[in-house]
Each structure stands twice: as C-alpha cells, then as structure tokens.
C-alpha cells in the first residue's frame, strides 16, 4: 500500500518536473488561432505536459530579429525556418539541431528536404512544413465593371493595366515595392520562370551553364520596370500590409501575391486568380512553386526533448491531415 502511494507521489513529481512550455519563433502572425484551436489540442492529447507559445514577428523583421535573439541566447525552443541559405547559415553557426534522423523525415520527398539540407544533402536541419505558389489576384467586380477578362499573355496583361489606369478609379496593380522580398519573390521570381523556362533555367544558373546577365533573366527585370506606371505614385513607400489592404478594400484591380494570401482576402473581396502571363498564346506557362516554411529546433534550447516530441509529431500523417484540411 505505502509502496504504491510512494510510487504515485514520485510519478506525480516527475510529471510536474517535465511539464514544459515551448516557444516557437515565427513570422506567421496569423497562425496563432490555428495552433490554439486545432494543432495544440491534438498534440496535448498525446503529450499533456507540453504547451506551446508563439513568438511572432512581422515577416519583414523576422530574419534580423531572430538572428539577434539567437546570438543573445534569447530565442525560443523552436524556429520557423526560411528555405535555403538563411536557415543553412543558422545551421552552420550551430543554432539549429541536426534532424536528419528524426522519425518521419523519411516520408518527405527529396525536393522538399532540399531547402533545409547541407549542399551535400547529408544533413537535414529543419522539417519541411509547407510550400507556396505565386501569381496574381484580380477583383472580379472591377473586372466586370470595366469589361475585362483575366489576361493570358503579356500583351493582355498590359492592356488590362492600361485600361484600369485610364479609368482612373482604381490602382491597376498593388505591389509592395517598399519590401525587397516582395519585389524579389512576388515580382521577379513570379514572372521570371516564363522567361527562363522554369526549372531548366534555375538549374542552368546553379550549374554554371547560364548567367543572370543572359537575355531571359534580364528580360524579367525589364518587365518589372515596365510595371512602374501602374503601381501608384509612390511605390517605394508601399508596404506589404498597405498593398494587401488596398486590394482587400476594393481599391486595386489586381495584386501580385501568393497562395498564402487566400486567407487575407476571403470574405473581404470578390476575387479570382490567374498565373503569370506567357509571351504568346499557346506557350507553356511556368510558375513558382517553392518550399516556404520548415520547423527547426534551437540548439541552445533547454527543452530539446520536448521540442523533439513536437517536431516528431509534426512529421506524422496526423499533423499533415490537419494542416491541409
């Protein structure tokens, strides 16, 4: 009897001792409700001793603030990972744990893991979570009022831009030119694949068979420059939040954006979408589908064991089913 009571007391003390709160560094400021209402209740049914707190920063500030917090030893237990060089640098600086042998990692295809691997592919340091695609959204009501149809070719696209501009009531194209990642990813990397033929052109650069000064890569820059008359009077001052607000409020006919913006516009504006316009009718359309977000573990975390339990669960079919439904 006393032995059983003692065992229960010891078990109770052990449970209390391992009860831990994890902190997740993230730029996904809109995900908190998803974690609280869906992911955490499911995870805590398995591990009730582990809780999670999100430390969210604006996407534009995330990389700098994360680097500062890691350097100061103040970063959270889990890191939302950017793809490729940004996270590779953190791993090389020994800020991220090696997750190569994480149970469940074997279920991910090589192209998904490549964004969070060393150049040799020998080590994986973040769990792949999501990829995104990019294109253009358009305001259906504005298009109907002006007799416009979603453009398929570049000539169509500029004809639409010009007609909206001549009408004068709406911004033809909302573009957050203030934010360099928007110009790079939603501008250049959005329209560029139609110039350099998608993966062929990307690999040609990596393999040294092409240069960014070659015609296809320069042509994408020239097209971006030709957007200038249609993106407002002071485009360099327009932030991502302002561009999103302009489109959601019905003040812009189109916006260059990605699949993540569906949640930003649903229920606010009547919208549709179209892929990056091609040069000529009948041409193959290429678009960017890129790995966007992974989850890693802070190598300096005092809660590595609990963090590993969470990340291992995120590698499971249970988490995947919740994320994509």
C-alpha positions in Angstrom: 0.0 0.0 0.0 2.7 2.5 1.0 4.9 1.4 -1.8 2.1 2.1 -4.3 1.4 5.5 -2.7 5.1 6.4 -2.8 5.3 5.3 -6.5 2.3 7.6 -7.3 3.9 10.5 -5.5 7.2 10.0 -7.3 5.3 9.7 -10.6 3.4 12.9 -9.9 6.6 14.8 -9.0 8.2 13.5 -12.2 5.3 14.6 -14.3 5.3 18.1 -12.8 9.1 18.3 -13.3 8.9 17.6 -17.0 5.9 19.9 -17.7 7.3 22.4 -20.2 6.3 25.4 -22.2 7.9 25.6 -25.6 8.3 28.9 -27.5 8.1 28.9 -31.3 9.7 31.7 -33.2 7.6 32.5 -36.3 6.8 35.1 -38.9 3.3 33.6 -39.4 1.4 36.1 -37.3 -1.9 34.8 -38.4 -1.3 31.2 -37.3 -1.9 31.6 -33.5 -5.6 30.7 -33.7 -4.8 27.6 -35.8 -2.3 26.4 -33.1 -4.6 27.1 -30.2 -7.8 25.7 -31.7 -6.5 22.8 -33.8 -2.9 21.7 -33.5 -2.2 22.0 -29.8 -5.4 20.3 -28.6 -4.5 17.3 -30.7 -0.8 17.3 -29.7 -1.7 17.7 -26.0 -4.0 14.7 -26.1 -0.7 12.8 -26.6 1.6 15.0 -24.5 -0.5 16.9 -22.0 2.7 18.0 -20.2 3.8 20.2 -23.1 2.4 23.6 -24.0 3.4 26.0 -26.8 3.6 29.8 -27.0 4.1 31.6 -30.3 6.6 34.5 -30.5 5.5 36.2 -33.7 7.3 38.9 -35.6 6.5 40.7 -38.9 7.8 38.9 -41.9 10.0 41.8 -42.9 11.7 41.9 -39.4 11.8 38.2 -38.7 15.3 37.3 -40.1 17.0 40.2 -38.3 15.2 39.8 -35.0 15.7 36.0 -35.0 19.5 36.3 -35.6 19.7 38.9 -32.8 17.7 36.7 -30.4 19.8 33.6 -31.2 23.0 35.5 -30.8 21.9 36.8 -27.4 20.6 33.4 -26.2 17.1 34.6 -26.0 15.4 32.8 -28.9 12.7 30.2 -28.4 12.9 26.5 -28.4 11.6 26.1 -32.0 12.5 28.0 -35.1 10.3 28.6 -38.1 12.8 28.1 -40.9 13.2 30.1 -44.1 14.2 28.0 -47.1 17.8 27.6 -48.3 20.6 30.0 -47.4 19.0 31.8 -44.5 18.5 28.6 -42.5 21.6 26.9 -43.8 23.6 29.8 -42.3 21.9 29.3 -38.9 22.8 25.6 -39.0 26.4 26.3 -39.9 26.5 28.7 -37.0 25.3 25.8 -34.8 22.0 27.4 -34.0 19.9 24.5 -35.3 19.9 20.9 -34.3 20.6 18.2 -36.9 17.3 16.5 -37.7 18.5 14.0 -40.3 17.4 11.0 -38.3 14.1 12.4 -37.0 11.4 9.7 -37.2 9.1 10.6 -40.1 11.7 12.6 -42.1 12.0 9.6 -44.4 8.4 10.3 -45.6 9.3 13.6 -47.2 10.5 13.7 -50.9 14.0 14.9 -51.7 12.8 18.2 -53.3 11.0 19.1 -50.1 14.0 18.4 -47.8 16.5 20.1 -50.2 15.5 23.6 -48.9 16.8 22.6 -45.4 19.8 20.4 -46.2 23.5 21.0 -46.4 24.8 21.3 -50.0 25.8 17.6 -50.0 22.4 16.6 -48.8 24.0 14.6 -46.0 22.3 16.6 -43.1 18.8 17.9 -42.7 18.2 20.6 -40.1 14.5 21.6 -40.5 11.3 19.6 -41.0 9.5 20.6 -44.3 6.1 22.0 -43.5 4.7 24.0 -46.4 5.3 25.2 -49.9 3.5 28.1 -51.8 2.7 29.1 -55.3 2.6 32.6 -56.7 0.6 34.5 -59.3 -1.9 37.3 -59.5 -5.3 38.0 -57.8 -7.9 40.2 -59.5 -11.0 41.9 -58.3 -13.9 40.2 -60.1 -16.3 43.2 -59.6 -13.8 45.7 -61.0 -13.1 43.5 -64.0 -16.8 43.0 -64.7 -17.5 46.8 -64.4 -14.7 47.6 -66.9 -15.4 44.7 -69.2 -12.1 42.9 -68.5 -11.1 39.3 -68.6 -8.1 37.7 -66.8 -5.1 38.1 -69.0 -3.3 35.1 -70.5 -0.5 36.8 -72.4 1.8 39.7 -71.5 0.1 41.8 -74.2 -3.3 41.1 -72.5 -1.8 41.9 -69.1 -0.6 45.3 -70.1 -3.8 46.1 -71.9 -5.7 45.4 -68.7 -3.3 47.6 -66.7 -3.7 50.4 -69.2 -7.5 50.2 -69.2 -7.7 50.4 -65.4 -5.3 53.3 -65.4 -7.3 55.2 -68.0 -10.5 54.6 -66.0 -8.8 56.4 -63.1 -10.9 55.0 -60.2 -8.6 52.1 -59.1 -4.9 51.3 -58.7 -4.1 49.0 -61.6 -1.7 46.8 -59.6 -1.0 46.7 -55.9 2.7 45.9 -55.3 4.6 46.4 -52.0 7.8 47.8 -53.6 8.9 49.0 -50.2 9.6 45.4 -49.2 12.5 43.9 -51.1 11.3 40.3 -50.7 8.0 41.2 -52.4 9.9 42.7 -55.4 12.2 39.7 -55.5 9.8 36.8 -54.8 6.4 38.2 -55.9 7.9 40.2 -58.8 11.0 38.7 -60.3 10.5 35.1 -59.2 6.9 35.2 -60.2 7.1 36.3 -63.8 10.7 35.1 -64.3 10.0 31.3 -64.9 8.1 32.1 -68.1 11.3 33.8 -69.4 13.8 31.1 -68.4 11.5 28.1 -68.7 11.1 27.2 -65.1 13.4 24.6 -63.5 15.6 24.4 -66.6 16.6 28.0 -66.2 17.1 27.7 -62.4 19.4 24.7 -62.7 21.3 26.3 -65.6 22.3 29.1 -63.2 23.2 26.7 -60.4 25.3 24.5 -62.8 27.1 27.5 -64.3 25.5 27.0 -67.8 23.8 30.4 -67.6 24.4 33.8 -66.1 22.0 36.3 -64.6 23.2 38.7 -67.3 21.8 36.4 -70.0 18.8 37.5 -72.0 16.0 35.6 -70.2 17.0 36.8 -66.7 17.5 40.4 -67.8 14.1 40.4 -69.7 12.3 39.6 -66.4 13.9 42.7 -64.8 12.8 44.8 -67.9 9.2 43.7 -67.5 9.2 44.6 -63.8 10.5 48.1 -64.7 7.6 48.4 -67.2 5.1 48.0 -64.3 6.2 51.4 -62.9 3.3 53.5 -64.4 0.7 51.2 -62.9 1.7 50.7 -59.2 0.9 54.1 -57.8 2.6 57.5 -57.3 5.0 56.4 -54.5 5.5 52.7 -54.9 8.7 52.6 -52.9 6.7 53.7 -49.9 4.0 50.9 -50.3 4.4 48.1 -47.7 3.0 44.6 -48.0 0.3 45.4 -45.4 -0.7 48.5 -47.4 -0.9 46.6 -50.7 -3.0 43.8 -49.1 -5.3 46.4 -47.6 -5.7 48.2 -50.9 -6.8 45.1 -52.7 -9.0 43.8 -49.9 -10.7 47.2 -49.7 -11.5 47.1 -53.4 -9.1 50.0 -54.2 -6.9 47.9 -56.5 -7.8 45.9 -59.6 -5.0 43.4 -59.2 -2.3 42.4 -56.7 0.8 40.2 -57.1 0.7 37.7 -54.3 0.9 34.1 -53.3 -1.3 31.2 -52.1 -0.9 32.4 -48.5 -3.0 35.5 -49.3 -6.2 33.4 -49.8 -6.9 33.8 -46.1 -6.2 37.6 -46.3 -8.8 38.1 -49.0 -11.5 35.5 -48.4 -14.7 37.1 -47.1 -13.4 40.7 -47.8 -13.4 41.0 -51.6 -14.8 39.1 -54.6 -11.6 37.8 -56.2 -10.2 35.4 -58.7 -6.6 34.5 -59.7 -4.5 33.9 -62.8 -1.0 32.6 -63.4 1.9 34.7 -64.7 1.1 35.7 -68.3 3.0 34.0 -71.1 4.7 35.7 -74.1 2.3 34.3 -76.7 -1.0 32.4 -76.7 -0.2 28.6 -76.6 3.1 29.0 -74.8 3.8 26.7 -71.9 3.1 28.5 -68.6 5.7 28.2 -65.8 5.1 29.4 -62.3 7.0 29.3 -59.0 6.1 26.6 -56.5 8.6 26.9 -53.8 9.3 25.4 -50.4 8.5 28.1 -47.9 8.4 27.0 -44.3 10.1 24.5 -42.1 10.4 23.9 -38.4 13.8 23.5 -36.6 15.0 23.2 -33.0 17.1 25.8 -31.3 20.4 24.0 -30.5 20.6 26.1 -27.3 17.1 25.2 -26.1 16.9 23.8 -22.6 13.8 21.9 -23.7 15.2 19.8 -26.6 13.4 16.6 -25.6 10.0 18.2 -25.5 10.8 20.1 -28.8 11.7 16.8 -30.5 8.4 15.3 -29.4 6.5 18.2 -31.0 8.6 18.1 -34.3 8.3 14.4 -34.5 4.5 14.7 -34.3 4.6 17.4 -37.0 6.3 14.8 -39.2 3.3 12.5 -38.8 0.3 11.9 -41.1 -1.8 13.1 -38.2 -0.4 16.6 -38.3 -0.4 16.7 -42.1 -4.0 15.8 -42.3 -4.9 18.7 -40.0 -2.6 21.2 -41.8 -4.1 20.6 -45.3 -7.8 20.2 -44.4 
